[in-house]
C-alpha cells in the first residue's frame, strides 16, 4: 500500500511538472497596425543570444519566454513595415500581439512592354570567388542570417528586376529559404561608402507573391524575379538588396554564407544592415563585393 501511494504521488508530481516546461512558451502574432492583417516571414532577432527566428505564413511565432533574458531586446523587421524594437520584459500572458506600421514605396501605375525592353546585368559569375577568411564574414557581423548588397544602376529609368543569382559557400548551409527585400530612399540618393544611415530613411519596394525563395545548391543559385514584378521607379539611382534567412519554429537554424568576389568594375558593393542599431550602409566600393549578380530590364 505504501509503495502504491509513493508511485501515485510521483505520477501526480510528473503530471504537475510537465505543463510547467511550456508555461512561458507563448505564441506571438505580428499584425499590421493599418488593417490587422497578418505579417508573414518577419524577422525576430536577439543578436546577443544569437536568436534569429521568422514568423510563419500566419504571422505567428512561438517564443520560449523563460529562456530569454528580460534585459534583452527583440528586433523585428519585415517587408513593407517599419523596424520595431521591443523589450523581452514587455512580454507576458496578456501581450501576444504586436502591431507594425507600414513603410513602403507607393508604386506609380507604370506599364512596361517587355518586347521593347533592353537587358542589363550587374555582377559577373566568372569573377574569382574569395577562398580566404572572407568566406566566413557576413554583412550582419557574427550572425550569418542577413546579407546586404548595394546595386547602382547605370541609367535613370523605370527598371524591372528579372533575374538574381546568389552564390552559396560550403561554409554555410544549402536547401535554405530566404526573403528578399529591396530598399530605396528619397533622402539618401547616393550612399557614401563607410557611412551608416538610419533604416527609417529607407522604404521597401513592395511586390506581389513575396514568399520565401529557396536556395538549393552550393555555388550559384538562379532566381527568376519576373514573377514577382519588382519595378524600380526611375527616380531611384540604386537599391539595397537584403537577404534574410527564414528560420521557422520547426526548422533547424540555417546559416547563410555568401562569399566575396573580386571587385572588378561592377556597380555592385557589399553593404551592411545592422539588426540591433537599425543602420544601413555601403562598404568600400573599391573592395570586393558579395557574390551576387542582378539582371534587370529597362
SULKA-V699378 format. One record per residue. N is the residue number from 1. OMEGA is omega in radians with two decimals (* if undefined). Layout:
BEGIN
n->{N	N}
omega->{OMEGA	OMEGA}
END
This chain:
BEGIN
n->{1	2	3	4	5	6	7	8	9	10	11	12	13	14	15	16	17	18	19	20	21	22	23	24	25	26	27	28	29	30	31	32	33	34	35	36	37	38	39	40	41	42	43	44	45	46	47	48	49	50	51	52	53	54	55	56	57	58	59	60	61	62	63	64	65	66	67	68	69	70	71	72	73	74	75	76	77	78	79	80	81	82	83	84	85	86	87	88	89	90	91	92	93	94	95	96	97	98	99	100	101	102	103	104	105	106	107	108	109	110	111	112	113	114	115	116	117	118	119	120	121	122	123	124	125	126	127	128	129	130	131	132	133	134	135	136	137	138	139	140	141	142	143	144	145	146	147	148	149	150	151	152	153	154	155	156	157	158	159	160	161	162	163	164	165	166	167	168	169	170	171	172	173	174	175	176	177	178	179	180	181	182	183	184	185	186	187	188	189	190	191	192	193	194	195	196	197	198	199	200	201	202	203	204	205	206	207	208	209	210	211	212	213	214	215	216	217	218	219	220	221	222	223	224	225	226	227	228	229	230	231	232	233	234	235	236	237	238	239	240	241	242	243	244	245	246	247	248	249	250	251	252	253	254	255	256	257	258	259	260	261	262	263	264	265	266	267	268	269	270	271	272	273	274	275	276	277	278	279	280	281	282	283	284	285	286	287	288	289	290	291	292	293	294	295	296	297	298}
omega->{3.13	-3.14	3.12	3.13	3.13	-3.13	3.11	3.13	3.12	3.14	3.12	3.12	3.12	3.11	-3.14	-3.05	-3.06	-3.14	-3.07	-3.11	-3.12	-3.04	-3.14	3.07	-3.07	3.12	3.12	3.10	3.11	-3.05	3.09	3.09	-3.10	-3.04	3.12	3.07	-3.13	3.12	-3.10	3.00	3.05	-3.09	2.93	-3.05	2.95	-3.03	-3.09	-3.12	-3.14	3.11	3.09	-3.07	-3.05	3.06	-3.14	-3.08	-3.12	-3.14	-3.09	3.08	3.10	3.14	3.07	-3.03	-3.08	3.13	-3.08	3.10	-3.10	-3.13	-3.13	3.11	3.05	-3.13	-3.03	3.06	-3.08	3.11	3.06	-3.08	3.11	3.09	-3.11	3.10	-3.10	3.10	3.09	-3.10	3.14	-3.10	3.05	-3.08	-3.09	-3.09	3.13	3.09	3.11	-3.13	3.09	3.13	-3.10	3.07	-3.04	3.10	3.02	-3.03	3.05	3.10	-3.09	3.08	-3.14	3.12	-2.99	-3.09	-3.13	-3.04	3.07	-3.12	3.07	-3.08	3.04	-3.04	-3.07	-3.11	-3.14	3.08	-3.12	3.05	3.14	3.13	-3.12	3.12	3.11	3.13	-3.09	3.12	-3.12	3.13	-3.09	-3.10	-3.07	-3.07	-3.06	-3.11	-3.11	3.03	3.11	3.04	3.08	3.14	3.10	-3.10	-3.04	-3.11	3.09	3.05	3.13	-3.06	3.06	3.13	-3.01	-3.08	3.10	3.03	3.11	-3.11	3.09	3.08	3.09	3.05	3.10	-3.11	2.94	-3.04	3.12	3.11	3.09	2.92	3.13	3.02	3.12	-3.04	3.08	-3.11	3.02	-3.12	-3.09	-3.06	-3.11	-3.06	-3.13	-3.13	3.10	3.12	3.10	-3.12	3.09	3.09	3.13	3.10	-3.07	-3.12	3.05	2.88	-3.09	3.14	-3.07	3.10	-3.07	3.12	-3.11	3.13	-3.12	3.03	-2.96	-2.96	2.84	-3.00	-3.03	3.04	-3.12	-3.09	3.10	-3.12	-3.07	-3.14	3.12	3.13	3.12	-3.11	3.13	3.13	-3.02	-3.06	3.13	-3.07	-3.12	-3.13	2.93	3.02	-3.11	3.11	3.14	3.09	3.05	3.08	3.12	-3.11	-3.04	-3.07	2.89	-3.11	-3.11	3.13	3.08	3.08	3.05	-3.10	3.07	2.97	3.03	-3.02	-3.05	-3.12	-3.09	3.10	-3.02	-3.08	2.98	-3.11	3.10	3.05	-3.05	-3.13	-3.01	-3.04	-3.10	3.14	3.13	-3.12	-3.14	3.05	-3.10	-3.10	-3.14	-3.13	-3.14	3.10	3.10	-3.07	-3.13	3.10	-3.08	3.02	3.13	-3.13	3.10	*}
END
